[in-house]
């Protein structure tokens, strides 16, 4: 997975985008959303895009 473009702030509702890249060069976008914060514990939801992007020729 490529690094996210910056730190994900521990505040409910904050989101960031990352990209998963397979060995064949295809990629899949992923959205990470902070779902809850309890002290030092931060939970998040991960949702992958429905369609992968094909590898570049």
Buried (B, 14 or more C-beta within 10 A) or exposed (E): EEEBEEEBEBEEEBBBEBBBBEEEEEBBBBBBBBEEBEEEEBEBEEEEBEEBEEEEE
